[in-house]
C-alpha cells in the first residue's frame, strides 16, 4: 500500500500570520512549534494538524472547536487555552496561549539527567488536576504523552491537546494511521508511536472512559522516571533507578493495568495515592510487575475498591489469592488419583497389551514431555496419550514390537521392544524440534520475535552481518521485527516447518538531518544547486551514505561550500561563525521610448527600496555583491524595474528603457448614460478614475459614443503624462421622419412607413372559404400615416425590453409566443416610455398594437386579393398548413409543420412586411365583434362592442384559408398560446384607450 506522507512545515518557514521558530515536539497528530505571531509580534505555541487527518475525518474540525468552546468553563492554569483555530493550506492551525515554552519530552531526550522523583510527582500532579477538571465536562485526553506536555517560563507544567483525540472518530483515526507514514525525526525509544500511548480498551475498539487517561499518565510517568517506554514486560522503576522509591512501583502498576476497572476509579484516588507515594511500600516483585498485575485481576467488592488505596487492595487480593491456591492444590491431587486408575478403553493390538498391573508388564516407559503420544505396533498400531511423569506399562505377547514416541514441537523417538528380554524401564525426554533461522541484516540490528501479539528480544546482528538462531524457533507461525539505529523497523510473518529459513530484511535507512547556522543569519542554503532553506535552517530527510554538496549564498557575502556524508538517522550541525562580505561594480545606462525628458534632474535610481542616486549621478556605483532589485523613476515615465546579480570583484551593467506615461484624457459631459470609446478605431475603456489613457507624442482620434446621443469624434495630441480636459458636446439622436423607414436605436425592430390611403376591408361573399365575420365589406380611408414593424416582435426584442421570455418555441429570431393581449400592450408601453425619455417619438404618437383596420391595410400591401401575394397559397408562401385555391377547398398537407419559424423566412408583401400570413396570429387593439361595420369609415376602431380581442393573420397551426388577409377571429385577452404573438405600430395615440394598468377584462 502506498503511504501518504504528512507534509508539515519546517522551522524558518511562514504559514499564515505565523513565523515558525522551532519544533518543540512531533507526534502522529501533528507538530508543536514555538512560533511568532507576525501581526502582534509576540511568541506563541502553535499546533499544526496535518491535511491527511482532516481528509480522513472531514467533520473533525467542527467537533474539536465545540470541545475547545466547552473548555472555557474550566479554571485551571495547567490547561493550555486555545486562542484560535484557522484552516490554512488544508491544515488546521491551533494557536495556544502566548509565551515561550519547551517540551517536557526534552527533559529525557537531552540525556543530561532524568527528572527527579519530586519533579515527576509535580508534573503528574499538575496534569492530574487539569484532567480531573476536564472529566466534570465529560472530556478526556486519551492521547496524553510527553509530546503534549510543555513547561512555561516559570517551569510550570502545561497540557495541550485536551479533547483532540476524543473529537476524532476512531475508524477515521485507524484509516489515517494505516495510510500515513510520518517521517521519523527522533529515535524510536524516545518517542511514543501511534497506538502505544492508547490504552488497551481503545485499541480494542471499546468506548474510552476516565480510566483510559490513567493509562496515559502511567506511560508518561514511567517514561519520565526511567527514560524508557514501558514495554510488554517492563522492569520496575525502582530496579532501573535505585533512588526511586518502591511506592512508584505500585502506583504505576495501578495506572498500567490492562483491565480499565482495575485502575484508579477517579482522579481523587489518583491524586491521593500520588501524594502519599512514601507510604506505598512493598517487597521487591517479579520483573515487569507481573505479581502486581496478577493481583490486580483478583476481583474485590466495588465499594471497597473505590475507597481503599493501593496498599489495602494489595493485601486483600493477596489473601484471596492464597486461599484460591490451597483449593487448587487439593483439587489437582484428587484429579491425579482419578486419572491413574485407568490407561484407556481401546482394545490392544495382537502384539502387545497395556496393563494396569505392573507385575505383568514386560516394559515400562516413563515420559517427562507434555502432551506425549505413544504409537505401538505396525499396521494396526495403537496410539496412547501418556501424562507427563506417569509410567506406561506394556505386556508384549510376541515378536518385536515397534514403539514410536512423539509430542508436538518435539523430535520423535523410535524404539523396538522384544518380549524375550527382561522388563526394562525406559525414561524419555523428547528434545525440541528447532527450525534453524538465520537473519542477515545491518550490524547492530536488534531482532524481536513472537506470536499472538507478544514480542520478545531474540538477539543482535553482529559485525559479520549475520545472526544465527538455530535453537530458538519451533515449528509454527511467527512475526519478526528488525530494529536498527538509523533505519526504519521491518516486520514480517514467517511460517516455520522443518526446512531452515534465511531472512534478509529490507532495511530502509532513516533520513539524516543537517542543521546550518551562519552569522549573520538569512543565508540561502543550496543542495546540489537547488535551494532548500534559509539559515538558521534544519534540513530533514537527507539521504544517508551519499556525498552531499551544500553551498551558502547571501547577498553581499561570498559563497561558502561544504560536502558531508551523513550516517542514517544522524543529525549534524554546520556552523559558519562569520560570512565574508563581497562587493562589485554596477553600471547603469538609460534609453527612452520616444523623446528624452525635458527635466532629467527628476530621475531617481533606487536599489532594494532605498535611494541610490538621482539626476545626472546615475551611472557607476560600487555595491555589495548579491542580488539587487533596481528601479529607475521619473514622474513622466513608467518605473523601469530590473534585477541584477553582482558577483564579487566583477562589474555588471544594466540598461533601463523608460516608457512614457500616457496622455490623460478626462472626458466631461452632463449625462449618466452608458459611454463607449474608440481610440483610432479600436475599442477602449477608461480606468476606474474615469480617465482615458492615450499614447503620447502623436495624433490620436477619439470617438465617443453616448447612448441616445450622436457620437463625437475629435483628434488629440499630448505630451507624456499630460492631462487634457475634454468637454463632450451632447446632441440627441433624431427621431423618425414621416415617409422614411425607422428603427428604434439599440433595438433590432425595423419599422416600415405606411402612407395614408384607402382600401376595402373584409371579403366579398365570392371569396373562397370566406366566413360571415369577414363582412360586410367596408370602405376605409386612412387619413394619417404610421409605422408598422417589418417583422413580428421577436424573442430577442422582447427580452431586451421585458427581460423574461415566455415562448414555448425558443430562438432569438423566432417570434415571441404565449403572450396575452395585456402583456403585449405592456411591452408597447415600456417601449413608448423608453423612446419618450430619449425624446424620439413624434408628438401625438405612441408605440401600440395596430387596430384591425391598420393591420389589414398594412397586411394587404395594396392588394384586394385573398393574400397580399395573390389568389392562391402554398406552404412555400408562409408558415401555415396546406394549400389554398379559388377553385378547390384547401386541406392540411401530408408533412405538417409544427411550431414557429424564424421571422423573415418567406417573401414580404409589397410594403416590405414579413409573415403577415401565418407563423403566429397577431393581436390587434380592437374588441372582437362578429361583423364589420360596413359602409364607409375613416380609420374605424371598436373599443366598446363585443368581448375579447380581435386576432388577425393566422398562425403555423392554421390551414391556408385561415391566414387570408380578411380572416379574423376573437380570443379572450388573457389567452396565452404557442401560436399567438403580435407586431407593433408607431401610430397616433388613441385618447379613448384606457392605460394598460386600468384595461377592461374580456
N, C-alpha and C positions, 0 to 999 in steps of 0.2 A: 504494500500500500504506500503510495506517495505521501510523504509528510509535508505538512504546511508549516513553514517557519513563522514564528512570531516576530515581526519586524518592529522593534522598539527603538526609539532614537538614542543616540549616544551623547555623552556629556559634550558640551560646547555647541550643540545644536539649539535651535529656537523652534518652539512649537506654540502656535497661537501667540499669546502675550507673555509667554514664559521662556526664560533662558535657563537651560539645564546645566547645572554646575557640576553635579557629582551623582553617581549611582550609589544609593545607600543600601539597597537590598534587592534581590532577584527572586521571584517565585513564579509558579505556573500561572498565577493570576495577575501577572504584570510586575513592573518595576516601580520602586520608590526612588524619587530623586530629591536631592537638595536643589531647589530652583530659586530663581529671582523673578518676581513679577515686574515686568518692564514698565508697566503703567504707574505702579506705586513705588517702584524701586525698593522693594523690601523682600527679604528672604522668606521662603515658604516651603512646606513639604508637599510634594506632588506625587500622586499615584496615577500611572498610565496603564489602563487596561487594554489588552491587545484587541485588534479588529476581529480576529478569529473567534474570540469568546462572544462578542456581540452578534456575530453571524450564527453561532451555534444556538443562541437563545436571544432572539430579537426583542423580547419583552423584558429582558433582564434590567435595562436601564430604568424603566418606569418603576419596577418593584424596588430597586435599590434606592431610588430617590424617595419613595414612600417610607422606606426603612430609616433613611437619614432624617427625614422630617420628624419621625416619631422620636428619634434620639434627642431632640432638642429639649425634651422633658426631663432628661437625666442630668442631674447636677453632680458631676464627678470630674475632678481635674485630670484623672488618668485616662479619660476617654477623649481621644483627639477629635475635635469638632471639624466636620466638613463645611467648608465655606461656600464652595461652588462646584457643580459638575457641568462639564462642557464637552459635547462631541466635536472632535477635530480630526479630519482625515480618516474617518471610520473608527477611530479610537475613542475611548471615554476618558477624559481628563478629570481627575478628582483633586481639588485643592483643599489642603488641610490648613490648620491654624498657622499664622505667620510665626517665623522663628527659625533658628538653626538647630538641627538635630543630628544625631548619629545613631546607627543601628545597634541594638543590643547584641545582634549576631557578631558584630565586630569584637566584642569582649572575648569571644572564643577564637575567632579567626585570626586575630592579631598574634595569638600564640605566646604573648609575653607572660601572662599569668591568667589562671582561671579565676572567675569571681569567687569571693569568699562566701561562706555559708550565710553570713548575715546579709550580704548583697543579694544573693539569690532569694533569700527569705523576703527581703524588702520588695524585690521585683515581683514575686508571686503574690505578695500581699496587696500591692497597689493594683495589679491587674485583676486579682480576685475580687476586690471591692468594686471595680468598674463592671466586671461581668455579672456580679451579683445584682447591681443596679439594673443592668440590661434585662435580666430574667424577669423583673417585675413588669417589663413591657412586652414579654413574650419573645424577646430577641435573644439570639445566641451568636457565637462567633464560628465555632465548628472547624475553623481552619487556622487557629492561632499557632504561630511558630515564632522563633526569634526574628524572622524576616518581617513580622508585623509589629514588633516592639521597638521603641525608639527612646532615646534619652535626650531631654531638652538641656538648655544651658545650665540649669540648676541641678542636673543629674537626676531628675525625676523620671520615672517610667511612664511612657505614654503609649497607649494602644491604638492601632489603626485597623481599619477593615471590619469593624463591627457590623453584622448583618449582611456582609458581602456574599459569603458562601450561601447563606440562607435564602438570598434572592435569586440564586441560580437553580434552575431545575436540574436535578441530579442526572436525568437521562441526557440533557444537553451537556452537562459537565463531562459525562463519560465520552460523548461524541467528540467533545473538544480535546480532551487529553489523549484520546486514541488517534486523532488526526493531526496533532500538533507536536512538533519536535522543538523543544526550547534549547537554544544554544547554551551549552553549559560553560559558565564563566568561572566557577569555583569547583573545588574538589567535592566529590560526592559525599564524603564523610562530613563535610562542613555545610551541607545543605539538605534540607528535607525535601524528598521527592514529592511527586504529585499527590499520591494517596497515602504516603507514610504517616502524615500528620492526622489523617482522618481516623476516627475511632472505628473499631471493627463493625459496629452495628450500621454505620453509614456505608461502609464498603460492602456490606451485605444487603443493601437496599432497604434498610429499616429506617423508620422515622427517627430523626435525631431528637435528643432531649437535653436537659441541662447536664446530665452525666456525660454527654459527648464532649463538652468543654473541659471536664476534669481530665479526660484522657489527653487532650491537647496540652493542658497545663502540666501534666505529668511528663510528657515528652519534652516540653520546654525546660522544666526544672532539671530533669536528668541531664539534658544537653549542657545546660549552664554549669552544673556541678562537676561534670566529668569531661566535657569536651567531646563526648561521643553521643551517637544516637542509640537509644535502647533497641537493640536488635531482638530477634525472637528469643534468644537465650542470653539475656543481658545480665551483666555482673552487678552485684550490689555496689552502690556508690561508696560505702564505707570500705570496700576492698580495693577500689580504684584510687581513692584519696583517703589515706589513713586519718587525716584530721576531720573528715566528715563524720558526724555523729550517726549512731545506729537508728535514731529516730527518723532520719531521712529515708532509710531502707523501707520501714513500714509505711511511711507517708506516701512515697512514690509508688509502692506496690499497690496501695489502695487506689491511687489515680489510674494506674495502668491495668486494672482488672479487665479481662476480655468481656466479662458479663457486666453490662452497664448497671444492673441492680446491685452489684457488689461494690460499686464506687460510692463516693460521698453522696448522701441524699439531697443535700442542698449546700449553698455556699457558706452558711453559718457554720456547719460542721467542718467544711474545708478550712475556713479561717481559724476556727477554734483549734484544730489539730496543728495547723501551720504555726500558730502562736506558741504551742506547747510541745515543740519538737524534742526538747531535752527530756521530757517525761516519757516519750515513746521509745523505751529501751527494749531490746530483745537480744537473745543469744544469736551468734552467727548462724545464718541459714545456708541452705544449699545454693550453689551458684545459679544466678539468674532469678532468684526469688521464687524458686519452684514451690517450696513448702508454703510460703506466704500466699502464693496464688492458689495452691490447693486448698488451704484453709478458707480462703475467701469464698470458695464454692460450696462450703458446708452451709445449708440453709439455717437461719435463725429467725425468730419472730420479727416481723416488720417493725413493730413498736420499739423493741429492744435495739434494732439496728439503727433506727432514726435518732435515738437518744444516747447510745453508747459511743464511746470513742474507739479508736483503732485498738488500743490496748485491751479494753474489755471484750471487744469482739474476737480478738485473737485467742484469749484464754477460753472463752465459751466454746468456740469452734474446735479448739484443741481437745477439750474434754469429750465433746460429742464424737470426734474422730476416733479417739481411743476406744470408746465403747463400741463403735461400729467395727473396729479391728478385731476386738475379742470375739464378737459374734461371728465374724467371717472366718476366723481360725477354727472354731468349733464346727461350723458348717462344712468346711473343707475336709476335716478329718472324717466326718460321717460319710461324705461322698466317696472318699478314698476307699473305705471299707466296703461300701456297696459295689463299687466297680471291680474290686479284686476278686469277688466271688464267682465271676464267670468270664470266660475269654471270648466266647462267641457262640452263635447258634448255627453257623454254617456247617454242613456235613464235610468231614475230612476227605482229602484226596486218597486214592488207593495206596499211595506210597508212604503216607505219613498221617499221624493223628495228633491233634492238640489235646493235651491232658491237663486236668486241674490238680492231679495228684503228683507231686514232684517225685515220688518214689518210683513211678512207672516211666519217667521221662528218659529218653536217650540223650537229649541235648537241651541246654538252657541258654537262651540268648537274652542278654541284658543290654538295652539300648538307652543311651542318655540323650539322644537327639529328639527334639519335639516334633510331633506330627509324623513320626516314622511309620513306614508301612513295610511289612514283610511279605514277599511273594514266595510261596512254597510249591515245588513241583515243576513239571514241564508244561505239556499241552494243556491239561486241565488244572492249571495252577490255582492255588488258593491264596487270597490276599487277606492279611490280618493287620489291623492298626494296633500298635503297641504303645501304651502310655510311657512317657519317659521315666526311667528308674524302675519299672515293673518288669520282672522276668517273663519270658515266653517259653513254656515247656513243650517239647516236641517228643512224640513216640514214633520212631522210624520203623516201618514194617519190612521193607525190602530194598535192596539195591542201594544206589547212591542217590541222594536227594539234593537237587539244586535249590539254593535259597538266595534270594535277592533282597537286600535291604536298601530302601530308598526313602528320601524325605525331600520336601520342597526346598529348593535352593541349595541342596547338598549333593555331593558326588555319591552315586550308588556304589554299594559293596556287594560282590557276588561270592557265595560260599558253596562248597559241596560237602554234605554231611553223609557219613556212612554208618549204618546201624551196627555193624560189627565192632566198631570202635567203642571204647569206654565213653560213658557220658562225660561230656566236657562243657565247660561254661565259656561262653563267648561274649566278651564285652566290646561293644561298638560305640564309637562317637564319630558320626559321619562328618567328614571335612566339608567346609563350604565350597560350593562350585563357583568360584570367582571368574568373572569375564575380564580379561586384560583390556585396559583402556589407556591409551597414550594420547596426551594433549600436547600439541606443538603450537607455541604462541610466543609473544614478546617476553623476554626475560623480566621477571618481577610480576608476571600476571598471577593474580590470586584466583583460584578456581573454587567454586562452590557447586554442590550437587544436592539434589533432594528429589522427593516425590510427594505428591499430595499437598503441595504448598510449602512445606518446611524445607529450608535450605541450610546446608552445613558446609563448613570450610573443609576442603579435602587436600589442599596443597598449593605450592607456589612454583611457577616455572623458573628453572634455573638459567644460568648463563648459556647452557648448551641449547636453549630454546626448546626444552623437552621435559615433560613431567610424566613419569611412568607410574600408573596406578593399577598395578597388576592384582593386588589383593584388597581392593576397596569396593568393587561393584559386583553385586549378584545379578542374576538374570532378572529382567523387568524393565519398566519404563522410567526414565529419569529426565530431570531438567537440569541442564548445566548452565552455569553462569561464569563468564570470564571477565575479571575486572583488572585494569592496569592503569597506573598513573599516567594521565595524558591521553587515554583512549576511551572511546565510548564503550560501555559494557555490552557484551554479546551474550545472548541467550539462545539455547537450542534444546530441542527434545530428542532423546535417543531411545531406541528400543534395543536392549542387550539380550542376545541369545548366547550361543556358545562361541561364536567367532569373535576375534579381537576387533576392537574399534580404535581407529586413529582419527581424532578430531582436530581440525585446524580451524580455529575461529577466525572469522573475517573481522579483524580489529581495525576500526576506523580511528585514526588519531584525532584527538581533540584539537581544535584550532588554538593557535597561540595568540598572545596579546602583546603589543608594543605600546608603551607609554612614552610620549615625546614631550619634553619640557624645554622651552627656549627663553632667553632673555634678550630682547623684550618678547612678549607674547604676540600671538596673531600671525605667526609664520605659516604659510601654506605647506602642507605635507604631501609629497607625491610618492607614489609607489609605482615603479616601472612606467613613469611618465603620466600617471593618472592621479588626480587629486583625491585624497582620502580623508582630509580633515584639516583643522587649523589648531595650532598649539595654544594652550595645552591640550593634547589630544590623546585619546586611548583608542587604538585600532584593534578591534577584536577580530576573531575568525580568520586569522592568518594561517596559511598552510605551513605546518611544521616540516623541518628537514629540508626546506628549499632555501636557496640563496636569494634573499630579498634585498633589492637595492632601493634605498629611500633617498629623497632629496628634500631639503628645506629651502623655501624661497619666500622672501619678504621684501616688499618694495623698499628700496633704499639700502639693502643689505646684500652681501654676497651669498651665493648658494652654498649650503652645507650638504655633504653627501656622506652616506654610510651604508654598509652592507651587513646584514645579520642572517644567521642561520639559527632558527628558534627550535627548541625542543617541543614535543607535543604537550599542550596544556601550559606551557611556560608563559610567565608574564615578566617582560624585561623593560627597563627604562633607559631611554636615550636622552641624555641631558646635555644641552648646549649652553654653557654659562653665559656666553656673550656672542651675539651675531656681529659680523664685521660689516660696517657701513660701506656703501659703494656709491659712486657718482658718475655722471656722464654729461654730454653736451646736447642741448636741444636747440635746433634752428627752425624758425617759423617763417614761412613765406605766405603772402596773400595774393589772391586773384579775385576778379569781380565778374559776375554775370551782368553785363551791361556797363554803364559808366561808373567809374570810381566815385566815392562820396566826395561832396564838396567840403566836408568838415572831417578830415581824417583824425583830428585830435580827439574825437569821441570814441575811437577804437579802444577796446579793452580786451586783455587776454587773461583768462582765469585758468588755474590749474588745481584740480581736485577741490573745486568750490571756493578757492581763495584767490584774490587778485595776484597776478604775476607781473604784468606790465601794461602800459597804456600809451596811446598816441604813437609817436614815432619810435618809442623804445621797444616795440615788438620786433624781435629779431633773434639774437643769440643769447642763450641762458645756460648756466651751469645748474643742473638739478640732480637730485639723488636718483640713483638707478632704481628701476622698477616700472610698474605700470602706472600711467598717469592719464587722467581724464582732462582734456583741454577743451576750452570753449572760447571762440572769438565773438565779441559783442559789438554791435553798432546800432543806434536807435532806428536807422532807416533800413536795416538789413536783418534777415533772419539770423539767429545764433548759429554758428558753424561749429559743431562739436567734432571731436576726434579723440581717439585713444592711441597713445604711443607707449612703447616699451623701450625704456632706456637701459642699455647694458653698461656694466661697469667699465669705465675707461673708453667708451665708444661715443661717437656722435650720431645723432639721428635727426632727420629733417622731416618736416610735415608741412604740406601746402594746404591752405584753407581757401575754399571758394565761397565767397559771400554772395548770397542771392538776395535781391532787393525785396523788400516788403511790398505788397500790392497797394494800388491806389484804393482808398476807402471811399466808396460812393455811398452817400447817405440819401436815399430817396425820401421825399416828404410829399404827402398828399392827404387831403381830408377825407379818407374813406376807410371803412373796415372790411371792404370786400376782399376776397382772395386775390393775390397778386402773383403773376408768373413772369419770370425774367428770362431773356435770351441774350447772351453775350456773343457777338459775331456769329449768330445763328444757332448757337448751342445752348441748351437749357442750363440755367444757373440758379443758384439759391443763395440768399443772404445768410449770414451767420445768425446765431441766437441774439446778437445785439442789433439785428436789423440792418447791418451794413453789408453792401455788396462789394466783394473784392475783385479788382480789375488788374490786369497786367500793366506794369508801369512802362513809361517811355515810348508808347506807341498809341495810334488812334484806335479806339475800340467802339463799335456800335452796340448800344444797349437798347433792347426792345422790351418795353414794359406793357404787359397785358393785365388789365384790371377788369374783373367781372362786371358786366353791364356797362363798360365804357370802351371807347375806341382806344386801340393800342397807340403807344407813343414811342417814337424812335429818336435817338439822339447820339451823337458821337462825342466821346470824351478822350482826353489825353492828359496824363498826370505824371508827377514825379514819384519816386519810391516813398511810400508811407504818407503821401499827400491825402488830405481829407477834402472831399468835394461835396457840397450840398446840392441836391438835385430836386427842384420843385417840379413835380409831375403835374402837367395840366390835365384836368378831367373833362372829357366830352362824352356824354351818354351815347350809347348805341341807338341808332334811329329805329323807329317802329315801322310797321308795314305801310305800304302805299297802295291805294286803290289801283287796280289794273295790273298789279305785279304779284308774282308769287311771293310767299312769305314762309320763313322757318324761324320759330322762336329760338333765340340763341341758347346754346348749351343743351339742346334737346332735339333728338332726331325725329322731328314731327313736321315734315314739309307740308305746306298748305297751298292749295290752288285757288286763284281768284275767280269767282263766278260773277259774270256780268249780269245786270238786270235783264229781264226778258219775259216772254210769255210761253206757256205750254199747256197741253191738255192733260190734266191729272186723272188717273184711273184708267179703266179699259172699257172698250165697247163690248156689246154683247156678242159680236162676231169673233172676238179673240178666243183662241182655243184654250180650254181648261180654265176659263175665267170664272171667278166666284162672285156672288152677289155683293160682297162687301167692297168690291172694286168699283162700284158705281155709286151714284150717277157720275158720268164724265163731267168734270168741272174745268171751265176755262180759267186759268190762274195767270195773274200778272204779278211779276216780281219787280217791285219798284227800286229796291236797294240791292246793291251788290254785296257779296260776303265771301269769306274764305272758308274752305272746307278741307279737312285733312286728306292728303293724297292716299293714305293707307288707313285701314282700320287701326285703332290705337294698339300698339304692340306692347309686349310684356316689358321690354327694356324701358319704354317711355313710362309705362305705369309704375314700374319700380322706382324710377328716379323721382317721381312726383309723390307716390304714396308709400314707398318702402316695401310693403308686403305684396307678394304675388299670389293671387288666389287661383291661378289657372290650373286646370287638370292636365292639359297638353302643354308641357313646359318647353320653352325655347324663346330666346331673346327676340327673334324676329317673327315669332308666331303672334297672332292677335291675342290680346288678353281675353280670357273667357271666364265664365262663372262669376260675373259681376252683375248686381241688380241695378235697377234704374237709379236708386238713391246713391249708390256708390259711384256710378258713372257721373251723376251731377256733382258729387263731392270732388271728384277728380277735376271737373271743369272749374269749380270754384277755387281750388288750390292753384290751378294754372293761371286763372284770372288774377288772383292776389299777387302771385309771383311777378307777372308781367306788369301789373299796375304799379308795384313798388319800383320797378325799373323804368316806369313812365314810357312804355312801349305800346300801349293799347290806344287806338283812336278814340276820341270822345264818343260816348254812347254805345261803344262796342264791348262785348264780353265773349269769353270762351264758354260755349254751352253745347247741349245736344241740338241737332237740327230739328226743325219742325218737319211734319210729314211732307209738306209742300217743298221746303228747302231740300229735303233728302231726295225726293223723286225728281225735282228739277235738275239737281246735280247728277243723279244716277243715270238719267236718260241721256245726258250729254247731247241734247238737241234732237234725239231720235223719238219718233212716235210709235216705233215697233215694239214687240214684246220685250226685246232685250236691247241694250244700248248698242250691241253689235249686229242685230238683225232679227230675222224671224225664227231661226232655229238655234238650238243649243246642244252641245255635246260636252262630255267631261273634259275635253281639251280646252273649253272656254272658261271653266271655273271649277271651284271645289264644291261640287254638288253631285247628286245621284242621277244616273240615267240620261235620257235624251229628250228633246222637245221638238215637235214639228207641228205646223198648222194643219197637216193632213192626218197625223196619227196621234194617238194618246200615248204620252211618254210613260216609261216604266223604269225600274231600277236595273242597273247594269249587272252583269254576272260578277264582275270583280268590284265589289262595293268598297268605296273609300271609308276610312274610319279616322275621325279626328281632324283637327285643323292643320293647315299647311302654312309655311312662312308667307308673309304678305308679299305681293308683287310677283307671284309665280306665273300669273296669266296676263294676257294683254289688257291695257287700260281702255277706258272709254274715250270718246273724243275730247272730254275735258281734262284727261290725264288722271282720272281716278281709278284705283285698282280694287278688285274684289267687291264691286257693288252687287254682284250676283254670286252668292254662296260664301264659303269659308265660315263666317259667323253671322247670324242675324243681328241687326243693329237697332239699338234703342232710338226712339225719337222723343221729342218733347211732348207731343200731343197725348191727350187721353184717347183711348180707343172707343170709336163709335162705329156701329156696323154699316154705316152708309157715309159716302162722301157728300158734301153739301150740295153739289150740282150747281148749274148756272154759271155766273161769272163771279170770281172772288179775287181780291187783292191780298196777297200774302196771307192766305187763310191759316187760322190757328184754333185748335179746340182744346181749351183748358177747363171746361166745365161739364160737358156731356160724357156719359159712359163711365166705365170703370177700367182700371188697368191702364196700360200704356201701349201705344202702337209700336209694332216691331216691323222693320222692313228689310228686304234684301235676301231673306232665306239663308240657310246655313249648309254645312257639309252633310248633314243628315237629311236634308230635304231633297225631294225629286226636282227635276229640272223645271217643271211647270210652276213650282212654288218659289222660284228665285227670279221670276219675271219682274220688270220694273214696277208694275202696278200691283204685284202681290203684296198683301198686308195681313197682319193678324194682331190680336191683342193678348198680352200676358200681364199677370199681376206684377206690380212694380217691385215686389220683393223676390221675384223669380231669379234663381241662380242656376244656370245650366252651362254645360261644356260647349254648347252650340250658340251661346249668346254673348255678344260683345257690343262695341259701339265705335263711332268716329265722331270727331268734334268739328264745330264750326266756330269761326270768329265772326260774329254777326251782331246786328243791332240788339241791344238789351231789350227784354220784354218786361215792362214795369209790372204787369199784372201777375207775373210769375212769382210765387212765394219763394223766400230763401230756402236753401236746402235743409236748414235746421227745422223749418216750420212747414214742410211739404205735407200735402194731404195724402193719406194712405188709400190704396185701391179698395 
